[in-house]
Structure formats: structure tokens, C-alpha cells
């Protein structure tokens, strides 16, 4: 029953957010003033020709009717057709999503592993030189934009010490080793900010958890420091870090636009940026919808992990 109540509350928040976000996405495209008629017919199109094309595409109907029809197609996986090349937006996104998910996935792994390691060690040795060094390092790397880090990595590891390729993408189904070497540098560039945020939040949460009475009780009962840390302290001190982790996905998607351009990767973010620059409304709307779904799904997953991780959250379900 607790799981059902949590699921009901999650859907009660997620579904309205999805509907509101998709409505805003559709309205922005509708009020942009861009029309497929001009791109399909060219400069020689007459007002009658434009009106005819708009009628064929259903763009002369009320905005609410257009949105409901568009949302119905979206829920069935149809994101429309590009105005420029006539190719399905869903198909084009599917071709590019692997690139972005590979980079963002590795960046999240680096961010979680690196941030957790630094945060836990800084908390265990709170007040020591290592704790202060972690604070300084996290403060420095949090001020570095991903594109600056990316350029620096290219200079060091592709020019001065040519260890990995500087640009391009190869699917892991073709060559796993080359795939990993191509996504490593952009993933590192995207992950440093996550490492910094997770480390600082986890360090603060763990230090605060160590001051709780249940930790004193665990010490009195003779539990080992390792058991106290991993079984009791982390379960209650990791909440802020998980919250930050849920906020990283939108930032990764936004930063991927620049990072993929720097590393010459035909990814999701670059595809969205190119569509916006060319005024291809279906492409922009489709990429925004996919980004909304990814962000909402990841936040639901993070909230589910929090419910399982923290006993207090479980009692509140």
C-alpha cells in the first residue's frame, strides 16, 4: 500500500508537469511565426498557396485542437516530420540519442563514483588536510564551464599527448574500444561539475548524519565504523546528494549542445541546436519532448531510490 501511495503521488505530480511542459513546447512552436508552407513552397508561394498547405496540415484549426492532436501522436511515438528534409523526427532522434546517452551516461557514472568517493572520504576525515583539499578542488572545478574543460582536454590528450581521438563517434556495436575512447573526453568535461556538487552535498550530509544520536547508539552497541558508515550514516546522509543528482540531467542535456559541437559528435543536443537555428519547428518540439521525458523519468528514478535508501522517507510513504 505504501508503494501504491508513493506511485499515486508521483503520477499526480509527473503527469501534470508533462502536460504543462508539452503544452508550453507546442505553444512556443505555434506562436513562433514559422510556417512549413514557406519552406515547402519557396519564396514564390502566394497567400492562397500558404493557406492551402496550412489547411492540409491542419494548422488552420484552433490551437487547442492542434495541441490535442499533436499530443496524441506524441504519445504514440510520432514526433512529426522535419520541415526541411521530410524525414521522421523520431527516426532522426533515435539515430542521435545513442550518442548523447553514451556521453551523458558515462558522465553520470564518473560524477557519481568520483563525487561519492571524494564526499565520503572528506566526511570521514572531516577537518583534516584532505577534507580541505577536496573543498578547494571541488570549488575550482565547479567554476570551469564544460566547453573550457573540453578544449583543455583536447589540447592535452589529443595534441600534446595524442592518446585518444579528438572528434567523431563510433557505435559500440562496431568497435567498443574506439567508442569508449571517443566518449571519454566529452564525458569527463561534462562530469566535473557533477563530481563537485555530489562531493560537497554528500560530505555535508554525512557529517551531519554522524552527529545524530543513532550513530552514538551504534557506537555504544559496538558496531564497526564501516557498518555504521555504509548501513546507517549513508542511508540518512545521502539525501542532498541524490537531490543534486536529480538536477544534473537537465544540465547535462543543456551542456551537451556545446560539448558535442566541440568534439564533433552528431548527438541529440547538436541536433536540437541545428533544428532551432534552421527554424525546423517539428525538430525543436520533438527534441524538447524527448528531453522532458528523460528528465522526468530520471527524477522519478531518483525519488524512488531516495524512498528505498532513507528509512525516514519510507515511513513517510
N, C-alpha and C positions, 0 to 999 in steps of 0.2 A: 504493500500500500504506500509506503514511503517513496518507493521508486516511481509509482504511478503519479503521486502528488508532485514530485520533482519534475517528471516528464510533462505533466499538465501545465505547471508554472513556466517551464522552459518554452513550450509551444505557445503559451499565451503571450510571451514576450517576443519570441523569434518570428512568428508569423506576421504580426503587425509591423515589425521592423522591416521584414522582407517586402511586404506590400507597400509600405511608405517609401522605402528606398527605390523599388522598381518604379513606383509612380513618379517620383522625382526624376529618375533617369529618363523615363518616357517623355515627360513634360518638357524637360530640357531639350530633348531632340526635336519635339514638335514645335517649340517656340523659337528654335534657332534660326528660322527663316530659310533653311536649306531645303531644297526640293529635289527629288530624283528626276523630275521632268527635265530640268535644265541640263543635268548631266547625261541623261539618256538621249535627248533630242538635239542638244548643242545650242549654239547661240542663235541659230536661225528659227528656233521654236517660237510659234505665235502663242498669244494668250489662250486661244482655243485649243491648241495642241497641249499646252500645260494643263489646262482644265481636264482634258480628256485623259491624260496619263494619271492625274491625281484621282480621277473617278475610278479608273481601272484598278488602282492600288488601294482604293478605299480611304484616301486622305481627305476626301470632302465630307466625311461623316463627322458627327460630334466627337470631341476629344475623348470623352469618357468611353464611348463605344469603341473607338480605336484602341484605347488602353486595354479594355477587357479582352478584345480580340487578340491583341499583341501578347498579353499575359497568358492567355490560353495556349498560344503557340509556344511561348517560352516554357511553360510547364510540361509541354510535350517534347522539349529539346530542340525546338525550331527557333533559332535566333535571327531569322531573316536572311536576306540575300544582300551581298555587298552592292552598293550603287555603282562602283567603279568597274568591277570585273565580273559581276553576276554570279559569283561563287558563294556557296552557303557559308554564312558566318560561323556556324557551328563546326563545319569541317575545317575552316581555316584556324579557328581557335584550338581545335583538337590537335592540329599539326604543331602548334607552337606551345601548347600548355606543358608538354613534356619537358621542354627546355626550362621554362620558369619553375616548374615544380622540382626539377632536379637541382637547380641552383638554390631555390628557397629552402628545399628540404635539407640539403647539406648545410646551409647557413643556420637553420634552426638547430640541427644536431650539434654543430660547433658552438652555437650560442648557449644551448642548454648544458652541454658537457663542460665547456670552458667556464661558463658563469657559475654552474653549480660547484665545480671544483674550487674555484677561487673564493666563492662566497662561504662555503663550508670551512675551508682552511682558515680564512680570515676570521670567522666566528670562533673557531676552536682556539685560535691563538690571538684572541682579541686583545688589543693594546700592545702587541709586540711589533717589532720592526716589519715583520711580514704583513701584518694587518695594515700598517701604514703604507707599505709599498703597494699593496693591492688597491688601496684607496686612491693613491696617486695615479697608478696605471689606468684604473677604470675612469678616473676623471679626464685623463689625457685622451684616451681613445674615444670617449663619448663626444668629444668636441670635433672629431675628424669626420667630415662627410664621406659617404661611401665612394663617391666618384674620385675624391682626393686619394683615398686609400687604394682604390683600384689602379689609378695612374701610377702611384708609387710602387705597387706590387708588380706592375708590368715593367717598370724601369729596372727593378731589382732582379726579378726572377725570369724575365724574358729578354732583357737587353744586356745588363751587366753579367748576370749568371743565367744563361739560357737553359733553364731546367724544364720548363713547361711551355706549351704553345700560348701565344698571346691572344688569339681570337679564334672564333668558329665554334661549331658544335657537331658532335657525332653521337648518334643514339647508342645507348648501352647494348642494344641488340646487335650492333655491328662490331664495336670494339670497346669493351668495358674499361680497359686501361686508358685508352685515349679519351673516352668520355669523362672519366674521373679527373684526368689531368686538365681537361678543358674547363670543368666546372669548379675546380678547387679555388683558383684566384678570385673569381667573382663571388663565390660563396664566402670566402674569408673577408672580402671587402664589405659584404652585407652583414656579416655576423658580429663584427666588433662592437657595434652599438648594443646588440642583444647581450653579448658577454658582459659588458659594463653594467647594464641595467639589472640583469638577473643576479650578478655577483653582489651588487650593492643591496638590492632588496632582500636577497637570501641571507646575506650577512646580518642585516638589521633584524630580520625576523628570527633567525636562530639565536642571536644574542639576547633578544627579548624573551624567547622561549626558555632559555637557560635560567632566567631569573624567576620563573614560575615555581609555585610550591610543589607541583607534582614532580619536578625534577629533583628537588630536595628529598622528597619522599622516596624516589627511585634510588638515590644515592644511599639513603639510610637502609633501604632494603638490600643493598649490596649488589645492585645491578652493575654490569660492566659499563665503562664510558662509551664503548662502541654501541651497545644495546640502547643506552639512554639517548645517544645521538640519533641513530637511524630509526628506532622504533617510536620514541616519544617526542624528541625535540623537533625533528624534521617534519613530522606529520602536522605539528601545530605552527611551525615557523616558516613553512614554505608557501603560505597563502599569498603574501605580497609578490613573491617571485612568480607564482602561477598567474597572478593578475597581470603582471608586466608581460608575461609570455603571451597572454591572450591579446595584448595590444601590439605585439610585434608583427603579426601577419599583415595588417593594413600598411604598416611602414615598409615591410619587405616588398609588397606589391608596388608601392609608390617609388621606392628606391630602385626597383628592378628596371624601370624605364631608362634611367641614366646608365646604370651598370651594364645592361645588355647592349646599349649603344657603344659603350667604351670597349667592351670585349667582342663586339661584332657578332652577337648571338641573336638569332631570329626567334626571340621569345615572345611571351604573352604581353609583357609591358611595352616592348618596342612596337608590337603590332597595334596596340591600343593608341600609342602616341602617333604613329603614322596615320591611323584612321582619323584621329582628331585633326591633324594638320591638313588632311585632304578633304575634310568635310564629309566623310563617309559615315552618316548617322547610324545605320544599322550595325556597323562595326563597333562604333563607340558604345552604343546601347548594349550590344552583346557582350563586350568585354567587361562593362560595368556590372552587368547581371552576374557573370561568372565570378567576378571579384567579390560581389556581395555574398554569393552562396559560399565561397571559400571562407570568407571572414566569419560568417555566421556559423558555419559548420565547425570551424576551429574553436570558436568561443564556446560553443556547446560542449565540445570535447574537453576543453579546459575546465569548464564548470563541473562536468561530470567527474573529472579527475579530482577536483577540489572536494567534492562531496565524498568521494571514496577515501581521500587522503586524510581529511581532518575530521576527527570524531565530533567536534562541535558542530560542523556543517551537517553531519549525518543526523545528529539529534534534532537539527532544525528542519529537516525534510519532513 
